[in-house]
Structures are given as structure tokens and as C-alpha cells.
Amino acid sequence: MRLKVIACEVLFREICLCAAQTRNIISTEFLERGLHDNPDALRSEVQRKIDETDESEYEGILLGYALCSNGVMGVQARGIPLVIPKAHDCVTLFLGSKESYSKHFNDTPGTYYYTSGWLERAGSKIERKVQDGRGMYAKYEDYVEKYGEDNARYLMDFEKSWIENYSCAAYIDIEFARFLGYKEQAQKVAEERGWKYEELPGDIRLIRKLIDGEWDEDEFLVVQPGEQIIPSYDNHVMRCKPAQ
């Protein structure tokens, strides 16, 4: 099959590895990690890339995303199917299944997950947090200029408050990326914040199945032309409905 991949850049290495090893003919397009800062912006950009695709060249479009704080909610298939893993966020894609993620999430609450892709694509933005997209990375001086000094102090305090919700840093160790040495960076963050540190074995089986075209309904959603992605609020994570 000829397939187009539209994916978050944090999956770059894993997707490229799987694309090099599949029988399918794969074209890739990676979008910047910062789109996660704003789910509306993420949704708009993913849809734009879908709409710009010359569908006569492909049999399907693969989305290297998860539900991502509803960032793909409402994304529509046009003339060819879309395929996306049934996952809440990319941690599932790096751990190999939503069951693995759910077990660790329940066993070790307050865990902040790191991957090599997330760290190397971070630039100055290492953190993933719910406050992303609200201007929380602006400098203090920018806040003062825009909102006044009292509000600037409040916003800076609010930016840091998310740390209190975490007590553990977990680095997802994927063997082929081990030479990059990013686990040391995650260890340093844990040490600086007084968090427990642990390593979890990574598994890119879901990414490989996506690229290879092994789209069983338990793990993948196939969105047919004229349908859109919506959350299902159950173990299936997402489902399709006719586009409006």
C-alpha cells in the first residue's frame, strides 16, 4: 500500500524506523510538537495537512497522534480513509498498549513521562503540562507589560504550580534510541525536583502496526471518507461519526 503519515515530530525516529522496515510505501510529514500547546491549533493544522494531501497518490492517511486532549476531535476523512491508534496520548504509543499505560498510571499516580523524542524536540520547552497554550512560557517582563506586575507574579506562580501534582519521573526506554543518552536528562530533572526516578521498557509495536497496515479494531480507528473522529469516553477511546 501507498500510505501518507501525518505525525507529531516526537515520533520522528520511531516512525522513520518502521517506515524503513515495512513493505508499504510510506510518505511522511511531521508537525511541530508545540501544536500540543493548543488543541484547536493542532486540530486545524492536522486537518489542513489532510486536505492538502493529493489523495490520488495514496490508499490511506495514517495519523501519528492519539486523542491528545481532544486535539484530533472533529478531524475528518475526505476521499480516503484515516487511521489512528486508539490512545489517549502518545505515552500509549511508546509503551505499546493502552493497557500498559493504564496499569502504570493507576499503579504509580503522579508520574510525569519522558521519551527521547519529547526531550530532543523540546527546545527550551521540556515540559508537557495542562497550562500549555495559555502563554505560560512568556518571560516575566512580557507578563508585566501585558498584564501588570501583580498579575505577572500570579501567572508565574501558576506556571510552577503543576509540579506539585507530580512525584515521579518515568523515562520510557526504547532500545534503538538508547545511544542518544536522554535518560540522563530525565534523571537530572527528577533529581532537581526531588522526584523519584524510574525507567519503563518502551515498545513501539503500535507504531509498527500502524505503518504495516495491521489495523485491528481493538487498537486502531479507521475513519472512512465522510466521517470524523470523536471521543468515545470508554475503553475504545475514540469512535467515528458522520461529519457535519
HELIX and SHEET records of a PDB file:
HELIX    1   1 GLU A    9  LEU A   11  5                                   3    
HELIX    2   2 PHE A   12  GLN A   21  1                                  10    
HELIX    3   3 ARG A   33  ASP A   37  5                                   5    
HELIX    4   4 PRO A   39  GLU A   52  1                                  14    
HELIX    5   5 GLU A   55  GLU A   57  5                                   3    
HELIX    6   6 CYS A   90  LEU A   95  1                                   6    
HELIX    7   7 LYS A   98  ASP A  107  1                                  10    
HELIX    8   8 SER A  116  GLU A  120  1                                   5    
HELIX    9   9 TYR A  140  TYR A  147  1                                   8    
HELIX   10  10 GLU A  149  SER A  161  1                                  13    
HELIX   11  11 TRP A  162  ASN A  165  5                                   4    
HELIX   12  12 GLU A  175  LEU A  180  5                                   6    
HELIX   13  13 TYR A  182  ARG A  193  1                                  12    
HELIX   14  14 ARG A  205  ASP A  212  1                                   8    
SHEET    1   A 5 ILE A  25  LEU A  31  0                                        
SHEET    2   A 5 ARG A   2  CYS A   8  1                                        
SHEET    3   A 5 GLY A  60  GLY A  64  1                                        
SHEET    4   A 5 LEU A  82  PRO A  85  1                                        
SHEET    5   A 5 PHE A 220  VAL A 223 -1                                        
SHEET    1   B 3 THR A 111  TYR A 114  0                                        
SHEET    2   B 3 CYS A 168  ASP A 173  1                                        
SHEET    3   B 3 LYS A 196  PRO A 201  1                                        
SHEET    1   C 2 GLU A 227  PRO A 231  0                                        
SHEET    2   C 2 MET A 238  PRO A 242 -1                                        
END                                                                             
